[in-house]
Amino acid sequence: MGMNPLRSGLIALSQNKALRSFAEQSRMGQKMSGRFIAGMHVSDALRVAETLNRKGIPVSLDSLGENVSTELEARRAADIYHQLLDAIQQRGLQASVSVKLTQMGMNISTAIARQITSELVDHAAATGNFLRIDMEGSDLTQATIDMARELHAMPNHPGRIGTVLQSYLYRCEEDVLLLLTDRIRIRLCKGAYKEPPSVAFPEKADVDANYLKLTKILLTSGVFHGLATHDEAIIRATKKFVEHEGIDKRSFEFQMLYGVRRDLQTSLVKEGYGMRVYVPFGTEWYPYFMRRLAERPANVLFIAKNLLK
């Protein structure tokens, strides 16, 4: 995509280790991040989930962190999700969880990631919950889809696991059709990583057109899917399609990020659409935060104004 200088600068900063460790440890950094991150701890995430649930909005909880380098770190990351699944059940929250495979040890070995993630899906099934495997860069697309299909096929797992597909990838339509043959729940997003034009549409208009085309396939599939977008044009077109085809407003859900377009979140709930908010938390918030700033320059202004107050 024709990256504007602000956006590419922020993405570069998101990978700056020194700035990251300063930001994550400073009071000012934590205060700044509060717009898009629920807090540092499980208790913060649960509190935000309760608040959103009261507004009629279910959530997907995401413990931030990616690319662990030891099995011990992967198990520690998974423990946070085991805690979440128990707490969600105890408190009767409308909340599911989202995990990244690199956080579950995928870079160490597929077998480790499979075992750790499978235990989480077992736990989700036992507590009547659902686990979403997040999508990462295009080098992991195939492995993520393979893992989701494999886990979905295990006894007691069907309907307990879903994944994410990105409409900026040329292969996305093929992947949608494949996952639908297994009736696996999909969260469709546009994609937030930097990808070469050999694998992803370079033009936003093509990414958007593909997103809408795939939305129509998902909405008529009879499987419950999530449409993750803050794009008003796409939301309008989706609503029009839903009305025109007589699709039940609750047979799918829109999904948005915590702290982004809260006005849209509220209005969709009022109109009777399903709406789930993705709530990230944890001490490793900096890369996620910088990616959010890179997506919408308006976010940078918002943060700057709040810092000056």
N, C-alpha and C positions, 0 to 999 in steps of 0.2 A: 504494500500500500504506500502511496506517496506520503511518507511520514513527515509531519511538520516538525520544525526544529524543536519546539517545546516538547512535543510528544517523545521524539527520539532522545532528547536530553533527559527527560524523566525516566525513560526506560533504562538508559545508561546508569542513571543515579540509583535505580532500583537494585543494581548489581554491585554498588559500591560498598565494600565490606566495612571500611572505617566509618563512613557516614551511618551505615546500618547499625553498628554496635553503639555508636553515640546516641542515635535516635531512640533505639529500643530501651536504652537505660535512662534517658533523660525524662524528667517530669513533663517538660514542654512537649516532647515527642509523644508521650502517652496521651496528653491532653489533646493534641492535634489529631491523633489517630482516632479519638473517640467518636468522630462523626461516622466512620466506616467500620470500626472494630468494636465489638461488644465489651471488650475488656481483656484482662490478662488471664483470668481464671475460669474454671468450669462454673463456679457460682455466678460470675458475671454473665456468662452465656445463658444460664438458666433464668436469671432475672430478666434479661432482655426477651427471652422466649415467652415468659409469662406475660410481660407487658404487651407484646405483639398478639399473643393468643387472645387477650382481652379485647383486642380490636377486631377479632375474627380472622386473624392472619396466622396460619401455621408456619413453621420455620424449618429450615435445614441447617443443622449446626456443623460448623467446620473448624476443627482445631488446626490452626495455622502451623505450617512447617512442611518442608519438602526435602527430598534428597538426603535421607539419613545414610550413614556410612557403616553402621554396625547393626547386627541383629538385636542387640540390647536396646539401641535407640529406637528401632522399629517397634519392639515390644512395648517400650515406654510410651511411644506415640499411640499404639493401639490401646493401652491401658486407659488413656484419657477417654477414648471412645466407649470402652466397656463401662466406665463410670457414667458417661452421658446416657447410655442406653438404660442403665438401672435407674438413674435419677429421673429420666423422662417417664418411665413407667411408674415410679413412686409418686411423682407429682401430677400424673395424669395430663402431661403436656401434649399438645399437638405439635410434635417435632420428630424429624428423622435426622439422619446423619450423612455427611459427605466426606469421603476419604480420598486421599491421593495415593496411588500405588507406590510412588517413590518414597512416601513417608512410611509405607508398610514394608520397605526393604527391597523393592523391585530392582534397584541398582546393584544390590548385593547378589540376589538370586531370585529367579521366578518362583522357585519352590518355597522359599521363605515367605515371599509376598503372598503366595497362594494360601499357605497354611494360616498365616496371621489374619488375612482378610476373610478366609473361610470361617474362622472362629468368630469373627465379628458378625458375619451373616447368620451363623448359628444363634448367636446371642440376640440379634435383631428379630429372628424368627420366633425365638422363645419368649420375647417380650412383646410380640405383636407389632414389631416395628419394621423399618425399611432402611436399607443402606444404599447410597448412591456412590458409585466409583467415579470420581472426577476425571476429566480428560486433561492431559498435559500436552507437551509439544508433539509435533507430528512424528517424531522418532518413536513415540510410545503409543501411537494410535492403534496399531494392529495388536500389540501385546495387551492393551487395555480391553479391547473388544473381545479378544480370545479369553481373557480372564473372566470378564462379565458372563460370557456364554457358558464357560466351564462351571462357574460357581452357580449360575442359574439352574443348570442341569442336575445339580446335586439334590438328593432327597431332602424334602422340607424347605428348599430354597426358592422354588418358583414364586414370583410375585414379591419376593423379599429383597431383590437386588435390581438396580437399574444402573445406567451409565449416562454419559454425556457425549453428544456429537456436535461437531463444529461446522457450520455451513460455509465457512471460507475454504474448506478443503474440497478439492475436486471429487474426492472419493466419497463424500458424505452421503450422497443419495444411495449408492451401493450399500453402504453400511446401515443406513436406515432400513432398507428392504431386508437385509440379512437379519438384523435384530428383531424386526417385526415377525419373521418366520418363527422366532422363538418366543414371541409375545413379551419381549423385554421392554420395560418402561424406559423411555428416552427423555433426557433434558436436552432440548435443542438450543444451542447458543451460536453466536457468530464466530467466536474465537478470539483469544486475547494474546496469543504469542506471536513472535515475529517469524513469519514463514516465507520461504522463497517462492517466486512465481511458478516454479516447477511443480509445487504441490498445492498451492492455494491461489484463489482468485486475487489478483492484485487490486482490482477495482471494487470499491464499496458497493456500487450499483449491482454488480454481479453477485456479491456476497448476499446482499439484501434479497435479490430476485430468487436466489437459491433457497434462502431462509423461508420465504413465503411459499415456494413450490413444495418444500419438504413439510412445512406446517400443514398444508392441505392433506398431504399423505398421512401425517400423524393423526390429525383430527378425525379422519374417516376410518382409522384402523381398528377402532373398538378397544384399544389399549389406553390406559390413563397416562398421558404424557405431560411434561412441563415445558412451557415455552419461555425461555429465559431471554428477555429483551427489555430495554428501556426505550426502544425506538417507537415514537408515537405513530409514525406512518405505518409501521408493521403492525402495531397493535390495532390501529383503525382498520386496516385491511383484514386482519384476522377476525375482528368483531363482525365485519360485514359478511365474511364467508360463513361464520357461525350462524348468523341470522338467516342468511340466504339458504343454507343447507338444513336449517332446523336442527342444528347440533345442540345438545344439552350443555349449558354454560358450566355445569359442574363436572362434565366428563373429561376435563383437562384442567390445567391450572397455568396461569401466568406466573413467572418467577422473576423476582428482582433482588438486587443486592441491598443489604442493610445500609440505610443512610443515603441511598440514591433514589431520586424521584419519589419521595414519600407522598407527594400530592397524587401522582398516578396510582400508587399502591392503594391509597384510600378510595379514590374514585372507582377503581375496578371492583373493589370489595362492595361498595355501595350499589354498583350495577349488577351484583350477583354473580360475578365471575370468581372462580377459585384463584387465590393469590397466595404464593408461598414466598417468604423472604429468607434469603440465604444469609446466615449470621456467622461471621468468622470471629474467632477470639484466639488469644494466646500471646505469648511473649515474642514470638517470631513474626510480628505483624508487618514489619517494614517493607518487604518486597511486594506484598499484596497491596498495601497502602499506596505505594508509588505507582503500581499498575493502574489503580483506580484514578489517581491524579492524571496519569498519561491519557486515559480514555476520554476525559472531558475537561478541557481547559477551564470550564466554569467552576469545576471543583477546586482548582488551584486558587481562584479568586475568593471562593467561599472560605477556604482555610485561612488565606492571607487576612481577610477582613476580621475573622474571629481571633487571630493572633494579635491584631492591633487593638482589640477592645480592651 
